[in-house]
Amino acid sequence: MTYCVLLSADFDRSVDKLNFIQDEDPENTYLSPFFCFSHLSESRLSHEQINDLKADFLTMCDGLFVLDEFQEEERFLIDLAKKVGMPIEQIKI
């Protein structure tokens, strides 16, 4: 299974937690849209186009993990996950 992981504002701790989760569960894949799409921040794509890519990415995942206090700009992914009935798990770091 593949899970989407939203990082918290505490980036370093979030990355450590993401790595820990992946190490503890090697049979599944945990990916952050931040890592998948951060290289596009300097592209000619609009913010809306990048968010569309993130939404497409989420719909290919089996669940959503939210690490601590997510960045507010990612709320649309949580709303989308709820809309499609995707399991969402909040994780404290």
C-alpha positions in Angstrom: 0.0 0.0 0.0 1.0 3.6 -0.5 0.4 6.3 2.0 0.5 10.1 1.5 2.2 11.9 4.5 1.7 15.6 5.2 4.7 17.0 7.1 4.4 19.4 10.0 5.9 22.8 10.3 8.8 21.2 12.3 10.4 19.9 9.1 13.4 18.1 10.6 11.3 16.2 13.2 8.8 15.4 10.4 11.4 13.9 8.2 12.8 11.8 11.1 9.3 10.5 11.8 8.6 9.8 8.2 11.9 7.8 8.0 11.0 6.0 11.2 7.6 5.0 9.9 9.0 3.7 6.6 11.7 1.7 8.4 9.2 0.2 10.8 6.9 -0.8 7.9 9.0 -1.7 4.8 6.1 -3.5 3.1 4.3 -0.2 2.5 5.4 3.0 1.0 5.1 6.4 2.7 5.6 9.5 0.5 5.3 13.2 1.1 3.9 15.5 -1.6 6.5 18.0 -0.4 9.3 15.7 -1.5 7.5 14.7 -4.7 6.7 18.3 -5.9 9.0 20.7 -4.1 11.2 21.0 -7.2 8.2 22.5 -9.0 8.2 25.6 -6.8 10.6 27.3 -9.2 8.7 26.1 -12.3 6.3 28.0 -14.5 3.4 26.0 -13.1 0.9 28.0 -11.1 0.2 27.3 -7.4 -3.2 25.9 -8.5 -1.5 23.5 -11.0 0.9 22.2 -8.4 -2.0 21.6 -6.0 -3.8 19.7 -8.8 -0.7 17.5 -9.1 -0.7 16.9 -5.3 -4.5 16.1 -5.4 -3.8 13.6 -8.2 -1.0 12.1 -6.2 -3.3 11.7 -3.1 -6.0 9.9 -5.1 -3.4 7.2 -6.0 -2.7 6.6 -2.3 -4.4 4.2 0.1 -4.5 6.6 3.1 -3.3 9.9 4.5 -1.0 10.4 7.5 -0.9 13.9 9.0 2.2 14.6 11.1 1.3 17.0 14.0 0.2 20.4 12.9 0.2 20.4 9.1 0.8 23.4 7.1 -2.5 25.2 6.4 -1.8 25.3 2.7 -2.2 21.5 2.7 -5.7 21.5 4.2 -7.2 20.9 0.8 -5.6 17.5 0.8 -7.2 16.6 4.1 -10.5 17.8 2.8 -10.1 15.8 -0.4 -9.2 12.7 1.5 -12.4 13.1 3.7 -14.5 13.7 0.5 -13.4 10.4 -1.1 -13.6 8.4 2.2 -9.8 7.8 2.5 -8.6 6.8 5.9 -6.8 9.7 7.7 -4.4 9.2 10.7 -3.1 12.0 12.8 0.4 11.2 14.2 2.1 13.2 16.9 5.8 13.7 16.5 
